[in-house]
C-alpha cells in the first residue's frame, strides 16, 4: 500500500520536476528582450518626438521626460509589494504586459492620427508652430501612464521570476542563476544598442508611425511568447511582503516608546528572538538605533502560552528589528547616488537635443540620429566591465594585494559623473563659439562626455546594485532591487526641479535663460557646470556617509594593505564579483 502511495505521489510530482530550468528561461529571456526592445525603442528617442512632433520647447520636453522616468522608476516598489503579498510574480508580469501594450498603442496613435498631435509647422514661419492642445496632452499622458504601470510590474518581477526557475538549494541551481544573470545583462546591452540605433533610425528617417508601430509589435510578440511558455514555468506563491514587517517594527517601537531600556544591552531586558526560517541568515542585536529595539522587548501580555506574539503589531522579533536597521543605515549612501543619476538622465534629454543641432554626418550620405549618440556610453560599459573584472582587478591583487571596494567604486563613479558634466559643458562652449562663426561642430565631440558617463555607470551604478544586494538581509532583495529604480525616480524629480528653477531665474526680458530653446543664444554649458558643482558637493557628502557607515551585523571589515584609501572599505565577501 505504501509503495502504491509513493508511486502515485511520484506520478503527481513528476510533471512539476519538468518545470523550470533553461527551457523556461528561454521563454522568459525572449519575453524580456522583446519587451525591453519595445519600451526602450520608444523612450530612446522620445524627447526628439516631443520637440519635433508635439512642438514642445526643450525645457518642457525635458520636464515631461523626467516626470515620466520618475513615475516609471517609483512604481516597481508598488509592483513588488503587490506581487509578494497578493498575486505572485507570474500574474503581475502578465497583467503589467497588457498595460505596457496599451501604453505603446496609445503613444503610437498620437503619431498616427492627426487629431492627436499638433499640425505641422509652416515651413516659412518655423517660430510660430502650434503646440499641443489639452486633449492631445491628456492622450499622451494616458499612454505614458499606462507604460509606467506596466513597467512597474514587469521591472519588479522579471529578475526574481527568472530566478524562481532554478532550485537554489542545489549547486546546479545556483550555477543556473549565475548564468541567467549573465544572459540577462547581455541581452539588456544588446537591446540598448538596437533600440538606440535601428529603431531610432526608423523613427527619425522613415516614419514615427512605423517606428512606434515596430515597438508595439515587439511588445505584442513578447506577450505571446510569455504565455506560450506557461506550462514550463515554476510558480511561487506569494508569501507576504517584507514591507509590512518594516511598518510593524516602526509601529511597535512607537507604541512602546515610553519603555526604558539600557543604552547598551546588559541582559536585563528580555527580547523576542525566535529562530529564523531556513535559508535566512540570523542577525544579532546591535547597539545602533536602540529606539527600534523597543519593538522586540517582551512586555506583559505580549507572548501567548504557545510562545508566539499575541499581537504582531506590538511585538516583533530581533531579526525584524535588525532588518529595519539595515534599511536605515543604507538610506544615506543610497541618497548620495542621486546626483550621479541626474548627470546620466541629461544624456537622454539635453545632450540628445545638443547632438540634434551638431554635424551628425558619417560620410556624404548617412546622418546619425541624434539619440544614437548615447550608444557610445553603452559600448564603453560593454568594453570596460570585462576589462575591469578580468584584467584590472586580478592584476591589482597580484601586484599589490589590493582591490577596489564597492564603496570606493561608487565614489569613483561619482568622480566620473562630475568629469562628464564638465566635459559636456566644454563641448557646448566650443559648439556655441563655432556657431557664431557659422561653423558646425561634429557630433563626435560628445564622445568624451559619453565615454565618461559610461565609466560612471560602470563604477557607480554596478557598485550600487552590488552594495544593496550585499548589505540587505537575504530575503529583503525585493527592497534592494527597488532602491535603484527609486534613485532614478528621485533623480528625475530633482532634474525637473533644477530645469524649472534655471529656466525661470536665469533669464529676463532682455537676456535669454540658460536653457533657451535656441541653444546658440542660451548657456547650456552653465547648466552642465551647475550639475558638476552639485556633484562635487555630493562627493563630499558621499565620503562622509561612507566613512560613517556601519556594516550589516556579522560582517567583517576588509583588511587592506593600503591605509590611505579613497573611502572606507567594504566587508570581506567572497562573492565580490558576483554582479560584475
C-alpha positions in Angstrom: 0.0 0.0 0.0 2.8 2.4 0.9 4.6 1.6 -2.3 1.5 2.3 -4.3 1.0 5.6 -2.5 4.6 6.6 -3.1 4.3 5.7 -6.8 1.2 7.8 -7.0 2.9 10.7 -5.3 5.8 10.5 -7.7 3.5 10.5 -10.7 1.8 13.6 -9.3 5.1 15.4 -8.7 6.9 14.3 -11.9 5.4 16.9 -14.1 6.5 19.6 -11.6 10.1 18.3 -11.8 10.0 19.0 -15.6 9.1 22.7 -14.9 11.7 25.4 -14.7 15.3 25.3 -15.8 16.6 26.6 -19.0 13.6 25.6 -21.1 11.5 28.1 -19.0 14.3 30.6 -19.0 14.3 30.6 -22.9 10.8 32.0 -22.9 11.4 34.4 -20.1 14.5 35.9 -21.7 12.8 36.0 -25.0 9.9 37.9 -23.5 12.2 40.2 -21.6 14.3 41.0 -24.7 11.3 41.8 -26.9 9.5 43.8 -24.1 12.6 45.9 -23.4 13.2 46.5 -27.0 9.7 47.8 -27.4 9.7 50.1 -24.4 13.2 51.4 -24.8 12.7 51.7 -28.5 10.1 54.3 -27.7 11.9 56.0 -24.8 15.3 56.3 -26.5 14.2 59.0 -28.9 11.1 60.3 -27.1 12.5 63.8 -26.3 13.1 64.3 -30.1 9.5 63.2 -30.7 8.2 65.8 -28.2 10.1 68.6 -29.7 9.7 67.6 -33.4 6.1 66.4 -33.5 4.5 67.9 -30.4 6.5 71.2 -30.8 7.5 71.4 -27.2 10.3 73.6 -26.1 13.4 71.8 -24.8 12.6 72.7 -21.2 9.0 71.4 -21.4 10.1 68.3 -23.2 12.8 67.6 -20.6 10.4 68.0 -17.7 7.9 65.6 -19.4 10.6 63.0 -19.9 11.9 63.4 -16.3 8.5 63.1 -14.7 7.7 60.1 -16.9 11.0 58.5 -15.9 10.4 59.3 -12.3 6.9 57.7 -12.3 8.2 54.7 -14.1 11.0 54.3 -11.6 8.9 54.6 -8.4 6.1 52.1 -9.5 8.3 49.0 -9.3 8.2 49.4 -5.5 4.4 49.1 -5.6 4.7 46.3 -8.1 7.0 44.4 -5.7 4.5 44.8 -2.8 1.5 43.6 -4.9 3.5 40.7 -6.3 5.0 39.5 -3.0 1.8 39.9 -0.9 -1.1 39.2 -3.2 -0.9 37.9 -6.8 2.5 36.4 -7.4 5.1 37.2 -10.0 3.6 35.5 -13.0 0.3 37.3 -12.8 2.0 40.6 -12.0 4.1 40.3 -15.2 1.1 39.1 -17.2 -1.2 42.0 -16.2 1.6 44.5 -16.5 2.4 43.4 -20.0 -1.1 44.2 -21.2 -0.8 47.7 -19.6 2.5 48.2 -21.5 1.0 47.1 -24.8 -2.0 49.5 -24.3 0.5 52.3 -23.5 2.5 51.7 -26.6 -0.6 51.5 -28.7 -1.8 54.9 -27.3 1.5 56.6 -27.9 1.6 55.1 -31.5 -1.9 56.6 -32.1 -0.6 60.0 -31.1 1.8 59.9 -34.0 -0.7 58.3 -36.5 -3.9 60.2 -36.0 -3.7 63.9 -37.0 -6.3 64.8 -34.3 -3.9 63.5 -31.5 -0.9 65.7 -32.4 -0.3 69.3 -33.4 -0.3 70.3 -37.1 3.0 70.5 -38.9 4.9 73.8 -38.7 4.7 76.2 -41.6 8.0 76.0 -43.4 8.1 79.8 -43.8 7.3 80.5 -40.1 9.1 77.9 -38.0 8.9 80.1 -34.9 5.1 80.1 -34.9 4.5 76.3 -34.5 1.2 75.4 -32.8 1.7 73.5 -29.6 -0.4 70.6 -28.3 -3.9 71.2 -27.0 -5.3 69.8 -23.8 -6.8 66.7 -25.4 -3.6 65.8 -27.1 -1.6 66.2 -23.9 -4.1 64.1 -22.0 -3.9 61.2 -24.5 -0.1 61.5 -24.5 0.0 61.3 -20.7 -2.5 58.4 -20.7 -0.2 56.4 -22.9 2.8 57.3 -20.7 0.9 56.5 -17.6 -0.1 53.0 -18.9 3.6 52.4 -19.8 4.7 53.4 -16.3 2.1 51.0 -14.7 3.3 48.2 -17.0 7.0 48.8 -16.2 6.2 48.9 -12.5 5.0 45.3 -12.6 7.5 43.9 -15.1 10.7 45.5 -13.7 9.9 44.4 -10.1 9.3 40.8 -11.0 11.3 39.9 -14.2 14.6 39.0 -12.5 13.0 37.2 -9.4 10.7 35.2 -11.7 13.7 34.0 -13.7 15.5 33.1 -10.5 12.4 31.1 -9.4 13.0 28.7 -12.3 16.1 27.2 -10.6 16.4 25.2 -7.4 18.6 27.5 -5.2 19.2 24.6 -2.7 21.4 22.8 -5.3 24.8 23.6 -6.7 23.4 23.2 -10.3 20.6 25.6 -9.5 23.0 28.3 -8.1 25.1 28.0 -11.3 22.0 28.3 -13.4 21.0 31.5 -11.6 24.5 33.0 -12.1 24.4 32.1 -15.8 20.9 33.6 -16.0 22.1 36.9 -14.7 24.9 37.0 -17.2 22.5 36.3 -20.1 20.0 38.9 -18.7 22.6 41.7 -18.7 24.0 40.6 -22.1 20.6 40.7 -23.7 20.0 44.1 -22.0 23.1 45.5 -23.6 22.0 44.2 -27.0 18.6 45.8 -26.5 20.1 49.2 -25.7 22.3 49.2 -28.8 19.5 48.1 -31.2 16.9 50.4 -29.7 19.3 53.4 -29.9 20.3 52.7 -33.5 17.9 50.7 -35.6 14.6 51.8 -34.1 15.8 55.4 -33.6 16.8 55.5 -37.3 13.4 54.3 -38.4 11.7 57.0 -36.3 14.0 59.8 -37.5 14.4 59.0 -41.1 11.4 56.8 -42.2 8.3 57.4 -40.0 7.4 58.0 -36.4 4.3 55.8 -37.0 6.3 52.9 -38.3 9.0 53.4 -35.6 6.4 53.3 -32.8 4.4 50.6 -34.6 7.5 48.4 -34.5 7.8 48.8 -30.7 4.1 47.9 -30.3 4.5 44.8 -32.4 7.6 43.8 -30.4 5.6 44.1 -27.2 2.7 42.0 -28.6 5.2 39.3 -29.6 6.7 39.4 -26.1 3.2 38.7 -24.6 2.6 35.8 -26.9 6.0 34.3 -26.2 5.4 34.7 -22.4 2.1 32.8 -22.5 3.4 30.1 -24.8 5.9 29.1 -22.0 3.2 28.9 -19.3 3.4 25.1 -19.0 7.2 25.2 -18.4 7.3 27.8 -15.6 7.7 27.3 -11.8 5.1 29.3 -10.0 6.0 30.5 -6.5 3.0 31.5 -4.3 3.0 35.0 -2.7 4.1 34.7 1.0 3.6 38.2 2.2 5.7 41.4 1.6 8.6 42.3 3.8 7.3 45.9 3.6 4.6 45.0 6.1 7.3 43.8 8.5 9.0 47.2 8.3 5.8 49.0 9.1 5.1 46.7 12.0 8.5 47.4 13.6 8.0 51.1 13.3 4.5 51.0 14.8 5.5 48.7 17.6 8.5 50.9 18.5 6.3 53.9 18.5 3.6 52.3 20.8 6.4 51.2 23.2 8.3 54.5 23.1 7.8 55.0 26.9 9.6 51.8 27.7 13.0 52.3 29.4 15.9 50.1 28.1 19.6 50.4 28.8 21.8 52.3 26.3 23.8 49.1 25.9 22.2 45.6 26.2 23.2 44.3 29.6 21.0 41.2 29.7 18.4 42.7 32.0 15.8 43.1 29.2 14.1 40.1 27.5 13.9 40.3 23.7 11.7 38.2 21.4 14.3 36.3 19.4 12.9 33.1 17.8 14.7 31.0 15.3 14.6 32.3 11.7 13.3 30.4 8.7 15.5 28.0 6.8 17.8 29.8 4.3 17.7 33.2 6.1 20.9 34.5 7.8 20.4 35.3 11.5 21.1 38.9 12.5 22.3 39.6 16.1 21.1 42.6 18.1 23.2 45.7 17.6 23.6 48.9 19.6 22.8 51.3 16.8 19.3 52.9 16.6 18.4 51.5 20.0 15.0 53.1 19.9 13.8 50.4 17.5 14.8 47.7 20.0 11.7 48.5 22.0 9.6 46.8 19.3 11.3 43.5 20.3 11.1 43.9 24.1 8.7 41.4 25.7 6.2 43.2 27.9 3.5 41.7 30.0 0.8 40.0 27.8 2.9 40.2 24.6 3.5 36.4 24.4 0.8 33.7 24.3 1.1 30.3 26.0 2.4 28.9 22.7 5.3 31.3 22.7 4.1 33.4 19.8 3.3 37.2 19.8 -0.3 37.9 21.0 -0.3 41.0 18.7 2.2 41.2 15.8 1.7 45.0 15.8 3.0 45.2 19.4 5.8 42.7 19.4 8.4 42.0 16.6 11.4 39.7 16.5 15.0 40.9 16.9 15.5 39.7 13.3 12.8 42.1 12.0 14.2 45.0 14.0 17.7 44.4 12.7 16.3 44.3 9.1 14.8 47.7 9.6 18.2 49.0 11.0 19.9 47.7 7.8 17.5 49.8 5.7 18.1 52.9 7.8 21.9 52.5 7.5 21.7 52.2 3.7 19.4 55.2 3.1 22.2 57.9 3.4 24.5 56.0 1.0 21.6 55.5 -1.4 20.8 59.2 -1.4 24.3 60.0 -2.4 23.9 58.3 -5.7 21.0 60.5 -6.9 23.2 63.4 -8.3 25.1 60.9 -10.5 21.9 59.7 -12.0 20.9 63.3 -12.7 24.0 63.6 -14.8 23.1 60.4 -16.6 19.5 61.4 -17.3 20.8 64.5 -19.1 22.3 62.1 -21.6 18.8 61.3 -22.8 17.5 64.8 -22.8 19.7 67.9 -23.3 22.7 66.0 -24.8 20.4 64.5 -27.4 19.0 67.9 -28.2 22.6 69.2 -28.3 23.5 66.5 -30.7 20.5 67.3 -32.9 22.0 70.7 -33.9 25.5 69.4 -34.5 27.0 67.8 -37.6 25.9 64.2 -37.5 27.2 63.1 -40.9 29.2 59.9 -41.4 30.2 60.2 -45.0 28.4 62.3 -47.6 25.1 60.4 -47.5 24.5 59.0 -43.9 23.4 61.1 -40.9 23.4 59.6 -37.4 20.2 60.0 -35.5 20.7 62.4 -32.5 19.6 59.8 -29.9 22.1 57.3 -31.2 25.0 59.3 -29.7 24.1 57.5 -26.4 25.3 54.2 -27.9 28.9 55.4 -27.1 28.2 55.1 -23.4 26.7 51.6 -23.8 29.7 50.5 -25.8 32.0 51.9 -23.1 30.2 49.9 -20.4 30.5 46.7 -22.6 34.2 47.2 -23.1 35.2 48.5 -19.6 33.4 46.0 -17.4 35.1 42.9 -18.7 38.5 44.7 -18.6 37.9 45.7 -15.0 36.6 42.3 -13.9 39.1 40.1 -15.8 42.2 42.2 -16.1 42.4 45.2 -13.7 41.1 43.5 -10.5 43.3 40.3 -10.8 46.3 42.4 -11.7 46.0 44.8 -8.7 45.5 41.9 -6.4 48.6 40.0 -7.7 50.8 43.1 -7.7 49.7 44.9 -4.5 47.2 42.7 -2.8 44.7 45.5 -3.4 41.2 45.6 -4.8 38.6 48.4 -5.0 35.8 48.0 -2.6 32.1 48.6 -3.5 32.0 52.0 -1.8 35.3 53.0 -3.5 33.9 52.1 -6.8 30.7 54.1 -6.1 32.9 57.1 -5.2 35.0 56.7 -8.4 31.8 56.7 -10.4 30.7 60.0 -8.8 34.0 61.5 -9.9 33.4 60.3 -13.5 29.9 61.9 -13.4 31.5 65.2 -12.4 34.0 64.9 -15.2 31.3 64.0 -17.8 29.3 67.2 -16.9 32.5 69.4 -17.1 33.4 67.9 -20.5 29.9 68.3 -21.8 30.0 72.0 -20.8 33.3 72.5 -22.6 32.0 70.8 -25.7 28.9 73.1 -25.6 31.1 76.1 -25.2 33.1 75.1 -28.3 29.9 74.3 -30.3 28.4 77.7 -29.5 31.6 79.6 -30.3 31.8 77.9 -33.7 28.1 78.5 -34.3 28.8 82.3 -34.1 31.4 81.7 -36.8 28.8 79.9 -38.9 30.7 76.6 -38.5 29.0 73.4 -37.4 30.7 71.2 -34.8 31.0 67.4 -35.3 28.7 65.4 -33.0 31.7 63.2 -32.2 32.9 65.9 -29.8 30.3 64.5 -27.5 32.2 61.2 -27.4 34.2 62.2 -24.4 31.2 63.1 -22.1 29.5 59.9 -23.3 32.6 57.8 -22.5 32.8 59.4 -19.1 29.1 58.7 -18.5 29.7 55.1 -19.4 32.5 54.9 -16.9 30.3 56.5 -14.3 27.7 53.8 -14.8 30.3 51.0 -14.8 31.6 52.1 -11.4 28.8 53.8 -9.6 25.7 52.0 -10.9 27.0 48.5 -10.8 28.6 49.3 -7.4 25.2 50.4 -6.1 23.5 47.2 -7.2 26.1 45.1 -5.5 26.1 47.2 -2.4 22.4 47.0 -1.9 22.3 43.2 -2.6 25.2 42.6 -0.2 24.1 44.8 2.7 20.4 43.8 2.8 19.4 40.6 4.5 18.9 37.6 2.2 15.1 37.8 1.9 15.0 41.6 1.6 16.3 41.5 -2.0 13.0 42.9 -3.3 13.8 46.1 -1.4 17.4 46.0 -2.7 16.2 45.7 -6.3 13.6 48.5 -5.7 16.1 51.0 -4.3 18.0 51.5 -7.5 14.8 52.4 -9.6 13.9 54.7 -6.7 17.2 56.5 -7.2 16.1 57.2 -10.8 12.7 58.5 -9.5 14.4 60.9 -7.1 16.9 62.0 -9.8 14.1 62.6 -12.2 12.2 64.8 -9.7 15.4 66.7 -8.9 16.2 67.1 -12.6 12.8 68.6 -13.2 13.1 70.9 -10.3 16.6 72.1 -11.4 15.4 72.7 -15.0 12.4 74.6 -13.8 14.4 76.8 -11.5 17.2 77.5 -14.0 14.7 78.3 -16.8 12.7 80.7 -14.5 15.5 82.6 -12.8 18.4 82.7 -15.3 16.7 84.8 -17.9 14.9 88.2 -18.3 13.1 90.1 -21.0 16.4 91.3 -22.4 18.5 88.2 -21.7 17.6 84.6 -22.7 17.8 82.0 -20.0 20.4 79.3 -19.9 18.1 76.7 -21.3 16.6 78.8 -24.1 15.2 76.7 -27.0 17.7 78.4 -29.2 20.9 76.8 -27.8 23.0 79.3 -29.7 21.5 82.1 -27.5 21.3 80.1 -24.3 24.0 79.0 -21.8 23.6 75.2 -21.7 27.2 74.8 -20.6 26.4 76.8 -17.4 23.7 74.3 -16.6 26.2 71.4 -17.0 28.7 73.2 -14.8 25.9 73.6 -12.2 25.3 69.9 -12.2 29.1 69.3 -11.9 29.2 71.7 -8.9 26.4 69.8 -7.2 28.4 66.6 -7.9 31.4 68.0 -6.0 29.2 68.7 -3.0 27.6 65.3 -3.3 31.1 63.7 -3.4 31.9 65.2 0.0 28.6 64.0 1.3 29.2 60.5 0.0 32.6 60.4 1.6 31.1 61.3 4.9 28.3 58.7 4.6 30.7 56.0 3.5 33.2 56.8 6.3 30.5 56.5 9.0 28.7 53.5 7.5 28.2 50.6 9.9 28.1 47.3 8.0 25.5 44.7 8.3 25.8 42.8 11.6 28.0 39.7 11.4 30.2 41.0 8.5 33.9 41.9 8.9 35.7 45.0 7.6 38.2 44.0 4.9 41.9 44.4 5.9 43.6 46.1 3.0 47.3 46.7 2.7 46.9 50.5 2.0 45.7 52.6 4.9 45.1 55.7 2.9 42.3 54.6 0.7 39.8 56.9 -1.1 36.9 55.7 1.0 36.2 53.3 3.8 36.4 49.7 2.8 33.7 47.1 2.5 33.1 43.9 4.3 35.1 40.9 3.2 32.8 38.9 0.9 34.0 36.0 -1.2 31.4 36.8 -3.9 32.6 40.4 -4.5 32.5 40.0 -8.3 29.1 38.3 -8.4 27.4 41.2 -10.1 30.1 42.4 -12.4 
